[in-house]
Amino acid sequence: MAQQPLRQRLEILADAAKYDASCASSGTAKKNSLGGKGVGSTEGMGICHAYAPDGRCISLLKILLTNHCIFDCHYCINRKSANTPRARFTPQEVVDLTLNFYRRNYIEGLFLSSGIVKSANHTMEQLVEVARILREEHDFRGYIHLKTIPEADAEIIHQAGLYADRVSINVELPTDSGLTRLAPDKNARQIEGAMGRTKARIIEAKDERKRFRHAPRFAPAGQSTQMIVGADGANDAAIIGKASRLYDSFGLRRVYYSAFSPIPDASAVLPLKRPPLLREHRLYQSDWLMRFYGFAPQEVADAAEPDGNLPLDIDPKLAWALKFRESFPVDVNRAPKEMLLRVPGLGTKAVARILASRRHRNLRLDDVARLTASVAKVRPFICTVDWRPTFLTDRADLRGLLVRKSEQLELF
Amino acid sequence: MTAMQNVSLGSRYAVHLPAPDDFAFWRERARGLVQCDVPPDRVSWIEPGGTGDLFAEGPSRGDKRLPVPPADAPPVRASQRFLTVARSAALHSDPARFGLLYRVLWRLQRNPRLMEDKADPEVRRLEELAKSVRRDAHKMHAFVRFREVAEEDGTPHFVAWFEPDHHIVRAEAAFFMRRFANMRWSILTPHGSVHWDGETMREGPPARREDAPCGDPVEALWRSYYASIFNPARLKVSAMLSEMPKKYWKNLPEAELIPQLIAGAQAREAAMVAAGARAERARPASLAEVAQGIAACRDCPIADCGTRAVAGEGPQQAALMIVGEQPGDQEDIAGRPFVGPAGQLLDDYLAHAGIDRTAAYVTNAVKHFKFAWKGKQRLHQSPTAKEIDTCRWWLDAERAIIRPRIVLALGASAARGLLGRTVSVTRERGRAIPLDDGGELWVTVHPSYLLRLEGEAREAQAALFAENLAAVRERLGEV
């Protein structure tokens, strides 16, 4: 078959890659191109070079090497049985695209994934080859994220980690039964086995670098994973539980949630209704509660409705506060940091500011207003020198007072 | 206080800064003024071309020479946090920033921990200025777009036009130097420009948009990428606008696509949903409803071949369900499953194995006959995986009504209809595969496969087929 022009293949293979939510380019080892031959730098903070109208940032050139695939996962636009146009890049073409985009400051680097062609090993070798050319032949010092294929040999995955800043393996679905039903060619044990090996390699490489300054880095930005929300029957409590187990067992940097969204030529097995995008947002919020606010997974699950799903109209932190009102109000002048972090409307930065300021003054409501984004949201849950929410915290209709009135309109 | 000796009481001073981003100069002058104990309300800081923030009504009043601090003046102190924040805040476009910086520095001498008091209005304002400068710098890292031009000597030169809100260009040049150390590049802005040739940084005068190149062939690829990575099923315009406000759009080559992407998004999503989904309907509760439903079903293109839907047949309490691939030519004419040559062969083998066909429910994975004309003959065509998956909805409905303890799938298409994945019959045949409704699935070949074989191969396969059926018979007795 004659190859389509590059631009057309870029369209097909970018389109095929967009269901992977990850775009982070942060948290890797610092490097720059001074004293080198090529381009590229990473300085800790990731940079989003553009935003698409779906609100997602475009930080990396996110493409597939090919969307031919021997697997048949129902939720995937690239599954074998889908009637979708197919294309492939050569490793050199991906390298040229990456460098051309990078030199014009369009991107932070490359996020490369692929459909499985021939075999898992063959595919993984091709991915590693792209990273190798970029790093070794062009001395590229930007960010590289490689999707690794759990079925590939450990040795090739190891190679990937040596060139890439981040590696990731998708767990795909929150439940094993969902995986069996919707991704019949994949195996949960194999995925977790590969994640476990990657974790071991990352720890090992960090340890070696402590002792030998020139020991090679292995995926300095760690590993991440992605779960599809709403394609199987798992409720939010189950998803949160799974995510927290993944964080604990595999030292993941991030678990991404991707609300299942309609894809062209969808499989008939999938649910017809997409989950609300807000559900994905609430899951990310609960993820934050666990990672930065000291909530235990069970506490987040406690905030869920009886059906195990988080309420959509209010954020999980407010839901928790409304359920456990006996913990409030919190005295901003005396309460420990852990309790301040539980106040709806106080973020980590606001809490840090309160802790610093209260050494210098007794905080009044005006002061709190200067330190936070919205004092109206915080007010029912705190007391200051001049403010006590005497009846507010106990009001039965408090939820109604705090929920935003506007409702999203239906498509017309 | 000795410093007061060379400060006449009530004197006012004006400091003219050489450049709007010259923090070092401000720091030098501010240090001297603090040492001379000049209170903040007596100093005005004037940028090039500016009028300062205090004495707008009388420009000559602040022209006094600055006092010289005495040799024994105490050193001026400031916290590390102040220095960090001040360095950023000094680049802000607010003309009052240097005055504010001086006021906070002045207060820091009496309260060294002032910067920790985040509720203090002046500290808060300073932090806000610094934050807005940091954001501007971050957006500059993100939104500068280089365009390639060839120099006379043939080397590529990357040139960008950018309009920052604050005086950040000089400070941020280092970022681009670290990133593009081996590239020749220039960033042009209305406030000044910076040029890097691979070895040295050069500063230039303010530029105009026309000075920058107006296009680059790679931008077409970038725009294609931008349009393709966008998922029309999740439109979130406000999230985009908060991070990429419209003021930046005019210098982003991809931004011109945004209006049309937004406009087309709902139509694209609706088309995907319509193409992939049936109208939501209730699952049929009886076999009669299934028969009615499949006759009206137009979910896949096979239904448009002009053939009739062939419903399953057999008792509703059947313990065994036999699933074939799809009706053939004869089945389509008769309107009953497994009546053609393959059906007759199946009947023989079932009888031989001791399975009563009339006690079993017999149906197909796909309900319509898919064929292609060859002359006057209708030639069987295999259904695609997608067609099987679409029709699975009806097969699932039949299973839910009959609840067979054993399902016998004849051929790979039937197995896919039951398991939802492509199944290798040779690997899976002859053993029970648990189904999620508690029943079990047995897989074997389709009898039409035997019809296509000849000689020894046919005999071998026929024996295997008979063996598989015998195993099912035995299992039927057990469950």
Interface residues (C-beta under 8 A of the other chain):
Chain A: L6 R7 L10 E11 I12 A14 D15 A17 K18 Y19 N32 S33 L34 G35 G36 K37 G38 V39 G40 S41 E43 M45 I47 C48 H49 A50 Y51 A52 P53 D54 G55 R56 C57 I58 L61 K62 I63 D72 H74 K80 S81 A82 N83 L97 N100 F101 R103 R104 N105 Y106 S177 R181 L182 P184 D185 A259 S261 P262 I263 P264 D265 A266 S267 A268 V269 L270 L272 K273 R274 L277 R353 I354 A356 S357 R359 H360 R361 L363 D367 V368 R370 L371 L411
Chain B: R113 E116 D117 K118 A119 D120 P121 R124 H138 H141 A142 F143 V144 R145 F146 R147 E148 F158 A160 F175 M177 R178 R179 F180 A181 N182 M183 D216 V218 E219 A220 L221 W222 S224 Y225 Y226 A227 S228 I229 F230 N231 P232 A233 R234 L235 K236 V237 S238 A239 M240 E243 M244 L252 E254 I258 L261 I262 A265 Q266 E269 A270 M272 V273 A275 G276 A277 R278 E280 D299 T384 A385 K386 D389 T390 C391 R392 W393 L419 G420 R421 T422 D436
